[in-house]
């Protein structure tokens, strides 16, 4: 079986675009399916303008773009195994859709073809021998449809028919994506004629192929033929320009780069089919700016987009940036047929250290005051043509000669790149009046290979030292001298003189005392001689570690004056001028012998050898001391004082002891130790009574103290009993009011109004205004009405404590109640009033019958006599015409 498809639509598009037709162009495809898969088939064309290859591809051998009518020729398929040939008619026209035919084999291999028709294959054939064999199905080649077709639509693609359409009525349909699946109705079919159409232009970039199935059924919906597969391929058109991924590309290349150095890569994508010329992009450089040193410093790989250098001479100091316009064209770069797009490539030339720094002068100068540090004395300027503020530009200064002692260093200014000559060690005018420095400048980064290191720049720097008035200084500072303590006033100790370093200035130095804590010294203002004004004492609090310090000032008469200080240290040698003191001053001992002796020692303000060992002894007078007490030596610094007799009455005794040190000559001191003798318990400790007795109290005093303690405890006990009794009495007192009338923590019902005034015995006369106050005044004191105020003078309330004691709360309430009851001027706020009782026999009959007069006949002046609580009502109703 052979299938043929047409490609004339694509040729028509080329003709519409005025493209030249190729001499060899794929126009058709034929396919022959034999019974043997390994059989080789050859094809022949009856028209020399068309050629058929071994794979069934039909190519034009000449320009056929000017065809005015369809061309028909025969294609013959010859088998190399069987002596048979199959022919087919091929129709080529400008607007002929895909043409396909079906050829049937018979015993003599005759062919019958209908152009543009796809016939469903027969299921079985019967041979001459009576054997039934299965006929092979058609192999339908793909249907190629060019994208972006201008119509008119619907445009027929192919006709489908069944061999049984002569016997029965057939209904044709197609299914698949583009037919009954989204996107729907791209393809349609005439159900009666079997013609399949495309209903709108196709876009290959949206969908490149469709797979449909054609069905044939009878009028009852029964399947007549097996479905056949239809493959529709959208033929790509060059309808998309190449698009760069970026409109601006940034790259860099080092200055001085060799030809062929890779710079950067640009990429453009074409949405068209990249297997055809429509999607094959080629690159080229349109322009370069600037053109220095030559117009074509760079080239681009037309296929990969890689940009490389093609010439030497890149110099950042001359051209730091290049701007290149790059064009991307499809159709393999064909400028006549391809579509193009452009992008910009910015290539920065990076800096290399190809320019050494150069000092702007051969010599520099500066000056520095002597004895000054951390000041800039000279400024070195440099020029470097490399990129600023990089290691290729940053200058490094070194002093290579003229400063062996390291008085100077050079710091680089990070902004200006200047060298700042700075003093780091003080210079002395008397030693060096000037310095001649040699300075070398270089970069932080090493020079490039193309630059000679001998081009490094050097310069000479002359630093002049300015003489200034320097302060006098003491050669020995501090100065230490040694003297024995006790040196009398007026003794010359030493001469503490200062030197003036300004040898070239004739100046006079004067001395004065700056610090003398004990005020022991004086200094001669002319020659610096130190003289004592008081005796030197090593034991003074101003002496620390046997050393006394004083500070003196030496000042010259220069301009401006300068001064220096010096410290004199006097080491005082100890002499035995302090007698020892007995320690401790107080002690206690039991009244019985051999109990607890007292350990004693001595304290001496002197130092070795004028201190211990000490000698402890009792004086011969009074004689009772040696009779009652004894001293035994423990070591050179300690001894024990104890009783000599078996028993000594309790009390306080002053025991004198003579202590002698080991100085030369030795010094003695008579000290008194106060010893308390007391009775002791079995542990050897003084008892409490014994301690009191030892303190000097007699038996009568002790008994008096004990009696006072007993009386105090008795008073406390009586007070506690009295408080308990008061608490019990307070708990047994009756409440002031009846528990039923106590409103505390009780539920009161305010919504019970009863049956009115008629069914209750209320006295409404109490609500009426009294006509006079005489009956009120004549009433005895007691509970009074709230609308009555007596005219008698107000009484004074008794003074009450601010916060009563909790135990006296009952008395506090009773006193307040009595004071309120006896005070005729106080409203009865503390009285028990019945407000829900109005009395009986009311003359008014109802409260609603009460009326008030607005004529002003009633006199309210008596409200002024009711006190400050009714002042507001008196102002409102008692004002008369003032209102």
C-alpha positions in Angstrom: 0.0 0.0 0.0 1.2 3.6 -0.8 0.2 6.9 0.9 1.0 10.3 -0.6 0.8 13.7 1.2 1.0 17.2 -0.3 3.3 20.1 0.8 2.1 22.5 -1.8 0.7 24.9 0.8 4.1 25.6 2.1 5.3 26.3 -1.4 2.4 28.7 -1.9 3.5 30.6 1.3 7.0 30.9 0.0 5.6 32.3 -3.3 3.5 34.7 -1.4 6.5 36.0 0.5 8.4 36.4 -2.8 11.0 33.9 -1.6 13.1 32.2 -4.3 12.2 28.6 -4.7 15.0 26.1 -4.0 16.2 23.9 -6.8 15.8 20.9 -4.6 12.9 21.1 -2.2 10.9 18.4 -0.4 7.4 18.4 -1.8 5.9 15.0 -1.2 6.4 11.8 0.7 5.3 8.4 -0.5 5.5 5.2 1.4 5.1 1.6 0.2 4.2 -1.2 2.5 5.0 -4.7 1.3 4.2 -8.0 2.7 7.8 -8.6 3.6 9.4 -6.2 6.0 12.9 -6.8 4.6 12.0 -6.2 1.0 13.7 -3.3 -0.7 11.4 -1.0 -2.8 12.6 1.4 -5.6 10.6 4.4 -6.8 10.5 6.1 -10.2 8.9 9.3 -11.3 7.3 9.8 -14.8 8.0 13.6 -14.6 11.7 14.6 -14.8 10.8 17.7 -12.7 10.3 15.5 -9.7 12.6 12.9 -8.2 11.7 10.2 -5.7 14.4 8.9 -3.3 14.8 5.5 -1.8 13.0 6.7 1.4 10.0 7.9 -0.6 10.8 11.6 -0.4 9.8 13.5 -3.5 12.0 16.6 -4.4 11.7 19.1 -7.2 14.4 19.2 -9.7 13.6 22.7 -11.0 11.6 25.8 -10.0 7.9 25.0 -9.8 6.8 28.2 -8.1 5.1 29.5 -11.2 2.8 26.6 -11.7 -0.5 27.9 -13.2 -2.3 24.5 -13.1 -1.9 21.2 -11.3 0.8 18.9 -12.4 0.1 15.2 -12.5 2.7 12.5 -12.8 3.1 8.8 -12.0 5.2 7.2 -9.2 6.0 3.6 -9.7 7.1 1.3 -6.8 9.2 -1.7 -8.0 10.0 -4.7 -5.8 13.5 -6.1 -6.0 12.2 -9.6 -5.0 8.9 -10.0 -6.8 8.4 -9.0 -10.5 5.7 -6.5 -9.8 5.1 -2.8 -9.9 2.6 -0.5 -8.3 1.8 3.0 -9.8 0.1 6.0 -8.3 -0.9 9.4 -9.7 0.4 12.4 -7.8 -1.3 15.8 -8.2 0.8 18.9 -7.4 -1.0 22.3 -7.3 -0.4 25.6 -5.6 -3.3 25.4 -3.1 -4.0 21.6 -3.2 -4.2 20.3 0.3 -2.6 17.1 1.3 -3.3 14.5 -1.4 -3.4 10.8 -0.5 -4.5 7.8 -2.4 -5.3 4.1 -2.0 -4.2 1.5 -4.4 -5.7 -2.0 -4.5 -3.7 -5.0 -5.7 -5.3 -7.7 -7.8 -4.0 -10.7 -9.5 -2.3 -8.8 -12.3 -1.3 -5.8 -10.0 -3.6 -3.1 -11.6 -3.9 0.1 -9.7 -7.0 2.4 -9.2 -6.5 5.8 -7.5 -8.7 8.7 -6.5 -6.8 11.7 -5.5 -7.4 13.4 -2.0 -9.2 10.4 -0.6 -8.3 8.1 2.3 -10.1 4.8 2.0 -10.7 2.6 4.9 -8.8 -0.7 4.2 -10.7 -4.0 3.5 -10.6 -6.5 6.3 -10.1 -9.7 4.3 -9.3 -10.8 0.7 -9.9 -14.2 -0.9 -7.2 -15.6 -3.1 -7.6 -17.7 -6.3 -6.7 -20.8 -4.4 -9.6 -20.3 -2.0 -7.3 -19.4 1.0 -8.4 -16.3 3.0 -5.6 -13.9 4.1 -5.6 -10.7 6.1 -5.0 -7.6 4.0 -2.5 -5.2 5.6 -3.9 -1.8 6.9 -3.0 1.5 5.3 0.0 3.3 6.7 -1.3 6.9 6.6 1.5 9.4 6.4 1.3 12.6 8.6 -0.8 15.5 7.3 1.4 18.6 7.3 -0.4 21.9 7.8 1.5 25.2 7.7 1.0 27.5 10.7 -0.5 31.0 10.4 -2.5 30.1 7.2 -4.6 33.0 6.0 -7.5 30.8 4.9 -10.2 31.0 3.8 -11.5 28.8 6.6 -12.7 26.2 6.9 -9.9 24.8 4.7 -10.1 21.2 3.6 -7.3 18.9 4.5 -8.3 15.5 3.3 -11.4 13.3 2.4 -12.1 10.1 4.1 -14.3 7.4 2.7 -15.2 3.7 3.1 -15.5 1.1 0.4 -18.9 0.2 1.8 -20.4 3.7 1.1 -21.9 2.3 -2.1 -24.0 -0.3 -0.2 -25.0 1.6 2.9 -25.1 5.1 4.2 -22.0 6.0 6.2 -21.5 8.6 8.8 -17.9 9.9 9.4 -16.5 11.5 12.6 -13.2 12.4 14.1 -12.1 12.3 17.8 -9.1 13.5 19.7 -7.4 16.7 20.8 -8.5 19.5 18.5 -11.7 17.8 17.6 -13.9 16.8 20.6 -11.2 17.5 23.2 -9.7 20.9 24.1 -8.9 22.8 22.1 -12.2 21.9 20.5 -13.4 22.4 17.0 -9.9 23.1 15.5 -10.7 20.3 13.1 -14.1 19.3 11.7 -15.4 16.7 9.3 -18.4 16.5 7.0 -20.2 13.5 8.4 -21.7 12.6 5.0 -18.9 13.5 2.5 -16.1 12.6 4.9 -14.2 15.8 4.1 -12.0 17.0 7.0 -11.3 20.7 7.5 -9.1 22.9 9.6 -11.3 25.7 11.0 -8.7 28.4 12.0 -5.0 29.3 11.7 -2.7 27.0 13.7 0.2 28.1 15.8 3.1 25.7 16.1 4.5 27.5 19.1 1.2 26.7 21.0 0.9 23.1 19.7 3.1 21.4 17.1 1.0 18.2 16.4 -2.4 16.7 16.7 -3.4 13.0 16.8 -7.0 12.3 15.6 -8.9 9.1 14.9 -11.4 8.8 12.0 -14.5 6.7 12.5 -17.1 5.3 10.1 -20.5 4.0 11.3 -23.8 3.2 9.7 -27.0 5.1 10.3 -27.7 3.0 13.4 -24.4 3.8 14.9 -22.8 0.5 14.2 -19.1 0.5 13.4 -18.5 -0.2 9.8 -14.7 0.2 9.6 -12.0 0.1 12.2 -10.8 3.6 13.2 -7.8 5.0 11.4 -5.1 7.3 13.1 -4.5 10.6 11.6 -1.3 12.6 12.5 -1.4 16.3 11.8 1.9 18.2 12.1 2.0 22.0 12.1 4.7 23.2 9.8 6.8 25.9 11.3 6.9 29.3 9.8 9.5 31.9 10.6 7.2 34.1 12.6 9.3 34.7 15.8 12.3 36.9 16.1 15.2 35.8 18.3 14.9 37.2 21.8 17.9 38.0 23.9 17.7 36.9 27.5 18.9 40.3 28.6 18.8 43.6 26.7 22.1 44.7 28.3 25.0 42.3 29.0 27.9 43.3 31.3 31.3 41.8 30.9 34.9 42.6 31.7 38.4 42.0 30.4 41.7 42.9 31.9 43.7 45.7 30.2 46.6 44.4 28.2 44.7 41.1 27.5 46.1 39.0 24.6 44.1 38.3 21.5 41.7 35.5 21.9 40.9 36.2 25.5 37.4 35.2 26.5 35.2 38.1 27.5 31.6 37.1 27.9 28.7 35.2 26.3 25.4 36.4 25.0 22.4 34.2 24.3 19.3 34.6 22.2 16.3 32.2 22.0 14.0 31.7 19.0 10.6 30.2 19.6 10.5 28.7 16.1 11.6 25.1 15.4 15.3 24.9 16.2 15.7 21.9 13.9 14.9 24.1 10.9 16.5 27.3 9.7 13.6 29.2 11.3 15.1 28.6 14.7 18.7 28.6 14.0 20.2 31.8 15.4 23.5 33.4 14.3 25.2 36.3 16.0 27.3 39.2 14.7 28.6 42.5 16.0 27.1 45.6 14.5 29.1 48.3 16.1 31.8 49.1 18.7 32.1 52.3 20.6 34.6 53.8 20.9 36.8 52.7 18.0 40.0 53.1 19.9 42.6 51.7 19.3 40.9 49.9 16.4 37.2 49.6 15.4 37.2 45.8 15.7 38.7 45.0 19.1 36.2 42.1 19.7 34.6 39.4 17.7 31.7 37.0 18.5 31.2 33.3 17.7 28.3 33.3 15.4 26.8 30.1 16.7 27.7 30.1 20.5 27.6 33.9 21.2 31.0 33.9 22.9 32.8 37.3 22.7 36.6 37.3 22.6 39.3 39.8 21.9 40.9 39.9 18.5 43.5 42.6 18.9 46.0 43.8 21.6 46.1 47.3 23.0 43.4 47.4 25.7 44.4 50.2 28.0 42.0 51.2 30.8 43.7 54.5 31.2 42.7 55.4 27.6 39.4 53.5 27.2 37.8 52.1 30.3 34.6 50.8 28.7 33.4 49.6 25.3 29.8 49.4 24.1 29.0 46.7 21.5 25.7 46.3 19.6 25.1 42.6 18.9 22.6 41.3 16.4 21.0 37.9 16.5 19.4 36.7 13.2 17.5 33.4 12.5 17.4 31.5 9.2 21.0 30.7 10.0 21.9 34.4 9.8 20.4 35.0 6.4 19.9 38.8 6.5 17.5 38.7 3.5 15.1 36.1 4.9 15.8 36.0 8.6 14.3 38.0 11.5 16.7 39.9 13.7 17.0 41.5 17.1 19.7 43.4 18.9 21.2 43.7 22.4 23.9 45.8 24.0 27.1 44.4 25.5 29.0 46.7 27.9 32.6 45.5 28.3 34.5 47.1 31.2 38.3 47.1 31.0 39.6 46.1 34.4 42.7 47.7 35.8 46.0 46.1 36.2 49.0 47.6 37.9 50.7 48.8 34.8 51.4 52.3 36.1 53.7 52.7 39.1 53.2 55.7 41.4 55.3 58.7 40.8 56.2 61.3 43.4 55.4 64.8 42.1 58.8 66.3 43.3 62.3 65.2 43.8 62.6 66.8 47.2 60.2 67.6 50.0 60.8 69.5 53.3 59.2 69.9 56.7 60.0 70.8 60.3 59.2 69.3 63.6 59.4 70.8 67.2 61.6 68.8 69.4 60.0 66.4 71.9 56.7 66.3 70.0 55.2 63.0 68.7 52.3 61.9 66.6 52.3 65.0 64.4 52.6 65.3 60.6 55.7 67.2 59.6 55.7 66.8 55.8 53.2 65.8 53.1 54.3 63.8 50.1 52.1 63.9 46.9 52.1 61.2 44.3 50.4 60.5 40.9 49.1 57.1 39.8 47.1 56.6 36.6 45.7 53.3 37.7 42.1 53.0 39.0 41.7 55.0 42.2 41.1 53.4 45.6 42.3 50.0 44.5 45.5 48.0 45.4 46.9 49.1 42.0 46.5 52.7 43.1 47.0 52.7 46.8 50.6 54.0 47.6 52.9 52.5 50.1 55.7 54.7 51.4 59.0 53.5 52.9 61.9 55.3 54.4 65.0 53.6 53.0 67.7 55.9 54.4 68.3 58.7 56.9 66.4 57.5 59.9 68.3 54.7 61.7 66.7 55.4 65.0 63.1 55.1 63.7 62.0 58.6 64.6 59.6 58.9 61.6 57.0 56.8 59.8 54.9 57.6 56.7 51.1 56.9 56.7 49.1 56.9 53.5 46.0 59.2 53.3 43.2 56.8 52.1 41.5 59.6 50.2 44.2 61.6 48.5 46.9 58.8 48.5 49.4 61.3 49.9 52.2 60.3 52.2 52.1 61.9 55.7 55.5 61.9 57.4 54.7 61.5 61.1 57.0 61.7 64.2 56.7 58.6 66.3 59.8 59.1 68.6 60.7 62.5 70.0 63.6 64.3 68.4 66.2 66.4 70.3 67.4 69.7 68.8 70.6 69.4 70.9 71.3 66.0 69.3 70.0 66.4 65.7 69.1 69.7 64.1 67.9 68.1 60.8 67.1 64.8 59.2 67.7 63.9 55.5 65.3 61.1 54.6 65.1 59.0 51.4 61.6 57.8 50.6 60.5 55.0 48.2 56.9 54.7 47.0 55.2 51.6 45.5 51.7 50.1 45.3 50.0 47.5 47.5 49.7 45.3 44.4 52.9 44.2 42.6 53.5 45.7 39.2 52.4 43.8 36.1 54.8 41.8 34.0 54.9 44.5 31.4 56.2 47.1 33.8 59.8 47.3 35.0 60.3 47.5 38.8 63.1 49.9 38.2 60.5 52.5 37.5 59.7 52.9 41.2 59.9 56.5 42.3 62.1 57.9 45.1 62.5 61.4 46.6 64.4 63.1 49.4 62.7 64.6 52.5 64.5 67.2 54.7 63.1 67.5 58.2 64.3 70.5 60.3 64.1 70.3 64.1 62.9 73.4 65.8 64.4 74.2 69.2 61.9 74.7 72.0 62.3 75.5 75.7 62.5 72.2 77.4 61.8 71.8 81.1 64.6 71.1 83.6 64.9 67.6 84.6 66.4 65.9 87.7 69.1 63.3 86.8 68.0 61.0 89.6 64.3 60.9 89.8 63.3 59.7 92.3 66.4 60.3 94.4 66.9 58.0 97.5 68.8 59.0 100.5 69.3 57.3 104.0 69.1 58.9 107.4 68.4 57.8 111.0 65.2 59.0 112.4 65.4 61.8 114.9 67.5 64.0 112.7 67.0 67.5 114.3 65.7 70.5 112.4 68.2 72.5 110.4 70.1 69.5 109.2 71.3 69.5 105.5 70.2 66.3 103.9 71.3 66.6 100.3 71.4 68.8 97.2 68.5 68.0 94.8 69.6 69.9 91.6 68.1 69.8 88.1 69.7 70.1 84.7 68.5 72.3 81.9 68.6 70.4 78.5 68.7 73.7 76.6 72.4 74.0 76.2 72.2 76.8 73.7 70.0 78.9 75.9 71.3 80.9 78.9 68.6 80.2 81.5 68.4 80.2 85.3 66.7 77.4 87.2 64.8 78.1 90.4 63.6 75.4 92.9 60.5 75.3 95.1 58.7 72.7 97.3 55.7 71.1 95.6 54.6 68.4 98.1 55.8 67.8 101.7 53.1 65.9 103.6 54.7 66.3 107.1 56.3 69.7 106.4 59.7 68.5 107.5 61.8 69.8 104.6 62.8 73.0 102.8 64.8 73.5 99.6 67.1 76.3 98.6 65.6 78.2 95.6 69.0 78.7 94.0 71.1 75.5 94.4 68.4 72.9 95.5 69.9 72.2 98.9 67.5 70.2 101.2 67.3 71.2 104.8 65.1 69.8 107.6 62.6 72.0 109.4 61.5 69.4 112.0 62.7 66.2 113.5 62.3 63.2 111.3 60.2 60.4 112.9 60.0 57.0 111.3 56.8 56.1 113.2 54.9 59.1 111.6 51.8 58.1 109.6 53.4 59.9 106.6 56.2 57.4 106.5 55.3 54.3 104.4 57.6 51.3 104.6 60.3 53.4 106.3 60.3 55.9 103.3 59.2 59.5 103.4 58.6 61.2 100.0 58.6 64.9 99.1 58.2 66.4 95.6 60.1 69.5 94.4 59.7 71.8 91.4 62.5 73.1 89.1 61.5 76.0 86.7 63.5 78.0 84.2 63.0 81.5 83.0 62.6 80.7 79.3 59.9 81.8 77.0 57.5 80.3 77.7 58.8 79.1 81.1 59.2 75.3 81.6 59.3 73.3 84.7 60.0 69.8 85.9 59.4 67.9 89.0 61.5 65.5 91.1 60.8 63.2 94.0 63.1 62.9 97.0 62.8 59.6 99.0 64.3 59.6 102.5 64.8 56.1 104.0 64.6 56.5 107.8 66.7 54.1 109.8 65.0 53.1 113.0 66.4 54.0 116.4 65.1 52.7 119.7 62.9 55.6 120.7 59.6 53.8 121.5 59.1 51.8 124.7 57.0 48.6 124.5 53.3 48.6 125.5 51.7 45.7 127.4 49.0 43.8 125.5 46.2 43.1 126.5 44.9 45.9 128.8 42.1 43.8 130.4 41.7 40.1 131.3 39.9 37.9 133.7 41.0 35.0 135.9 39.3 32.5 138.3 39.6 33.2 142.0 41.2 29.8 142.5 44.9 29.1 141.7 45.9 26.9 138.7 42.8 27.7 136.8 43.3 29.9 133.7 46.5 32.0 133.5 46.6 35.2 131.4 48.8 35.3 128.2 50.5 38.7 127.9 52.8 40.2 125.2 54.1 43.6 124.2 53.7 46.0 121.2 56.6 48.2 120.1 56.4 50.8 117.4 60.1 50.3 116.5 61.4 47.6 114.3 64.2 45.0 114.6 66.5 45.0 116.4 64.7 47.5 118.7 61.8 45.2 119.6 61.7 41.7 121.2 62.6 39.6 122.9 60.8 41.4 125.7 61.4 41.0 129.5 58.3 40.9 131.7 58.5 41.5 135.5 56.4 42.6 138.4 57.4 45.7 140.3 58.6 45.5 143.9 56.1 48.1 145.1 53.4 47.7 146.1 54.3 44.4 147.8 50.9 42.9 147.4 51.5 42.6 143.7 54.3 40.1 144.0 52.5 38.4 146.9 49.3 37.8 144.9 50.6 37.4 141.3 53.4 35.8 139.4 54.8 36.0 135.8 56.3 33.1 134.0 58.1 33.5 130.6 56.8 31.5 127.6 59.2 32.8 124.9 60.8 36.1 123.8 57.5 37.8 123.1 55.0 36.1 125.4 54.6 35.5 129.2 51.8 34.3 131.5 50.3 36.2 134.5 48.7 34.0 137.1 47.7 33.9 140.8 50.4 33.1 143.4 48.0 32.5 146.3 45.4 29.7 146.5 42.4 32.0 146.6 41.7 35.7 145.8 38.5 37.4 146.4 36.4 38.3 143.4 36.9 41.8 142.1 38.8 44.0 139.7 42.5 44.4 140.3 45.1 46.7 138.6 48.2 44.6 138.2 51.3 46.7 137.1 53.8 44.9 134.8 57.2 46.3 133.7 58.1 45.5 130.0 61.6 46.0 128.6 62.6 45.7 124.9 66.0 44.6 123.4 67.1 47.9 121.9 70.4 49.6 122.4 70.0 51.1 124.9 66.9 49.2 126.0 63.7 51.0 126.9 61.2 50.0 129.7 57.6 50.8 130.3 55.4 50.3 133.4 52.0 49.1 132.1 48.8 48.2 134.1 46.6 45.3 133.2 43.1 45.3 134.6 42.3 41.8 135.8 38.8 40.6 136.8 38.8 37.9 139.4 35.6 35.9 139.5 34.2 32.5 140.6 34.3 29.9 137.8 32.3 26.7 137.0 33.7 23.3 136.4 34.8 24.3 132.9 36.9 27.2 134.2 34.5 29.9 132.9 33.2 32.8 135.0 29.6 32.4 136.2 27.0 35.2 135.6 26.9 36.2 139.2 30.5 36.0 139.5 31.0 38.2 136.5 28.6 40.8 138.0 30.4 40.7 141.3 33.7 40.9 139.5 32.4 44.0 137.8 32.2 45.7 141.2 28.6 45.1 142.4 27.9 44.0 145.9 25.4 41.5 147.2 22.8 44.2 148.0 22.9 45.5 144.5 22.5 42.1 143.1 19.4 41.4 145.3 17.9 44.8 144.3 18.3 44.0 140.6 16.6 40.6 141.1 13.6 42.3 142.9 13.2 44.7 140.1 13.1 41.9 137.6 10.4 40.1 139.6 8.3 43.2 139.9 8.5 43.8 136.2 7.3 40.3 135.4 4.4 40.6 137.8 3.2 43.8 136.2 3.3 42.2 132.8 1.2 39.2 134.1 -1.4 41.5 135.6 -1.7 43.5 132.4 -2.3 40.3 130.5 -5.0 39.1 132.9 -6.7 42.5 132.7 -6.8 42.4 128.9 -8.3 38.9 129.0 -11.1 40.2 131.4 -11.9 43.2 129.2 -12.2 40.9 126.2 -14.6 38.6 128.0 -16.8 41.6 129.2 -17.0 42.9 125.6 -18.2 39.6 124.3 -21.0 39.4 127.0 -22.5 42.9 126.2 -25.8 43.2 124.4 -26.1 44.6 121.0 -27.2 48.2 120.7 -30.2 47.4 118.6 -32.5 44.4 118.2 -31.0 41.7 115.9 -34.2 41.8 113.8 -33.6 45.5 113.1 -29.9 45.1 112.3 -29.5 45.9 108.7 -26.0 44.5 108.4 -25.8 41.4 106.1 -29.7 41.2 106.0 -31.9 41.1 102.9 -34.2 44.0 102.7 -37.4 44.0 100.5 -38.2 47.4 99.2 -41.0 46.5 96.7 -43.7 45.6 99.3 -46.0 48.7 99.5 -49.0 47.2 101.2 -52.6 48.1 100.4 -52.5 51.8 100.6 -53.1 54.4 103.3 -56.7 53.5 104.2 -55.9 50.0 105.5 -53.1 51.1 107.7 -53.0 53.2 110.8 -50.7 56.0 109.8 -50.3 59.4 111.4 -49.9 61.9 108.6 -49.7 64.8 111.1 -46.0 64.1 111.5 -45.5 65.0 107.9 -47.1 68.5 108.3 -45.1 71.6 108.7 -45.2 72.8 112.3 -46.6 76.3 112.8 -44.2 77.3 115.5 -41.0 76.1 117.3 -42.2 76.6 120.8 -43.3 73.1 121.3 -39.9 71.9 120.0 -37.9 74.1 122.4 -40.1 73.0 125.4 -39.4 69.3 124.7 -37.0 67.6 127.0 -33.7 66.4 125.6 -33.8 63.1 123.9 -34.5 61.7 120.4 -35.7 64.6 118.3 -37.2 64.8 114.8 -35.0 65.4 111.9 -37.0 68.5 110.8 -36.5 70.2 114.1 -33.4 72.1 115.2 -33.2 73.6 118.8 -32.1 77.2 119.1 -29.9 76.5 122.1 -26.2 76.8 121.8 -24.3 73.9 120.3 -22.5 71.6 122.7 -19.0 70.3 122.2 -18.4 66.6 121.4 -16.0 64.8 123.6 -12.5 64.2 122.1 -12.4 60.8 120.7 -9.4 58.8 119.6 -8.9 58.6 115.8 -8.6 54.9 115.7 -10.2 53.1 118.8 -8.6 50.0 120.2 -10.4 46.9 118.9 -11.2 45.9 122.5 -12.9 49.2 123.1 -15.2 49.3 120.1 -18.3 48.8 122.2 -17.4 51.7 124.5 -16.6 53.8 121.5 -20.1 53.2 120.0 -21.8 53.8 123.3 -19.9 57.1 123.9 -20.8 58.3 120.4 -24.5 57.4 120.9 -24.7 59.3 124.2 -23.0 62.3 122.8 -25.4 62.4 119.9 -28.4 62.0 122.1 -27.4 64.7 124.5 -26.5 67.2 121.7 -29.7 69.1 120.8 -28.0 70.7 117.7 -27.1 67.5 116.0 -29.6 65.8 113.6 -30.6 62.4 114.8 -28.7 60.4 112.3 -28.0 57.8 115.0 -31.7 57.4 115.9 -34.0 54.6 114.9 -36.6 56.2 112.7 -39.7 54.4 111.2 -40.3 55.8 107.7 -43.0 53.4 106.6 -45.6 54.5 109.3 -47.7 57.6 108.7 -50.1 57.3 111.5 -53.9 57.0 111.4 -56.8 59.4 111.0 -55.1 61.5 108.3 -57.0 64.6 107.7 -55.7 64.8 104.2 -56.8 61.3 103.3 -53.9 60.9 100.9 -50.5 62.3 100.3 -51.7 63.3 96.8 -54.1 65.8 98.4 -51.2 67.9 99.8 -50.5 71.0 97.8 -47.9 73.7 98.0 -48.4 77.4 97.6 -46.5 79.3 95.0 -47.7 82.7 96.2 -44.8 83.1 98.6 -47.1 83.5 101.7 -45.2 80.8 103.6 -42.1 82.0 105.5 -39.0 79.8 105.1 -36.7 82.1 107.1 -36.5 79.6 109.9 -34.4 77.4 107.6 -31.5 79.7 108.3 -31.5 78.6 111.9 -31.2 74.9 111.1 -27.4 75.1 110.5 -25.2 74.7 107.5 -26.8 71.5 106.3 -30.0 73.4 105.4 -28.2 76.5 104.0 -28.9 75.6 100.4 -32.7 75.3 101.1 -32.6 78.6 103.0 -31.0 80.3 100.1 -33.6 78.8 97.7 -36.8 79.5 99.7 -35.8 82.1 102.3 -34.4 84.8 100.0 -37.7 86.6 99.4 -37.4 89.3 96.7 -33.7 88.6 96.3 -34.5 85.6 94.1 
